[in-house]
Amino acid sequence: MLEYAKTILPKVSFSRELFRKELHKCIGWVESNQLQELSDWCFKNFNDKYPVILSEEFSNVAA
């Protein structure tokens, strides 16, 4: 599912709401041992555009 996330998230990054929705789903789908890799990849690729969404979604996982 990690590769799916890396495919779909760039395609929906034009829309704030759609990006948040798909990121949330991807976080739920990815295996726990791949979560850190997904987080690192997302922050590397989307932190300039959606830093708040990334912080909120990944902090919800840790909670």
C-alpha positions as CSV (number, residue, x, y, z in Angstrom):
1,M,0.0,0.0,0.0
2,L,3.0,2.3,0.4
3,E,3.5,2.4,-3.3
4,Y,-0.1,3.1,-3.9
5,A,0.1,6.1,-1.5
6,K,3.2,7.3,-3.4
7,T,1.2,7.1,-6.6
8,I,-2.1,8.6,-5.5
9,L,-1.1,11.5,-3.3
10,P,0.7,13.5,-6.0
11,K,-2.3,13.0,-8.2
12,V,-4.7,14.6,-5.6
13,S,-2.3,17.2,-4.3
14,F,-4.1,19.9,-6.3
15,S,-7.0,19.8,-3.8
16,R,-6.5,20.5,-0.1
17,E,-9.6,18.5,0.9
18,L,-9.0,15.6,-1.4
19,F,-5.3,15.4,-0.3
20,R,-6.3,15.3,3.3
21,K,-8.9,12.6,2.6
22,E,-6.6,10.4,0.6
23,L,-3.7,10.9,3.1
24,H,-6.0,9.8,5.9
25,K,-7.0,6.6,4.0
26,C,-3.4,5.9,3.1
27,I,-2.3,6.2,6.7
28,G,-4.9,3.7,7.6
29,W,-4.0,1.2,4.9
30,V,-0.2,1.2,5.2
31,E,1.3,-1.4,7.4
32,S,2.6,-0.1,10.7
33,N,6.2,-0.9,9.8
34,Q,5.9,1.4,6.7
35,L,4.3,4.3,8.5
36,Q,7.6,6.1,9.2
37,E,8.6,5.7,5.6
38,L,5.3,7.2,4.4
39,S,5.6,10.1,6.9
40,D,9.2,10.8,5.7
41,W,8.1,10.7,2.1
42,C,5.1,12.9,2.6
43,F,7.0,15.6,4.5
44,K,9.7,15.5,1.9
45,N,7.3,16.0,-1.0
46,F,4.4,18.0,0.4
47,N,5.6,19.9,3.5
48,D,5.9,23.1,1.4
49,K,2.3,22.9,0.4
50,Y,0.4,21.2,3.2
51,P,2.5,21.3,6.4
52,V,-0.6,21.6,8.7
53,I,-2.4,18.7,7.1
54,L,0.7,16.5,7.4
55,S,1.3,17.4,11.0
56,E,-2.3,16.9,12.0
57,E,-2.7,13.6,10.2
58,F,0.5,12.0,11.4
59,S,0.1,13.3,14.9
60,N,-3.3,11.6,15.0
61,V,-1.6,8.3,14.3
62,A,0.8,8.7,17.2
63,A,-2.1,9.6,19.6
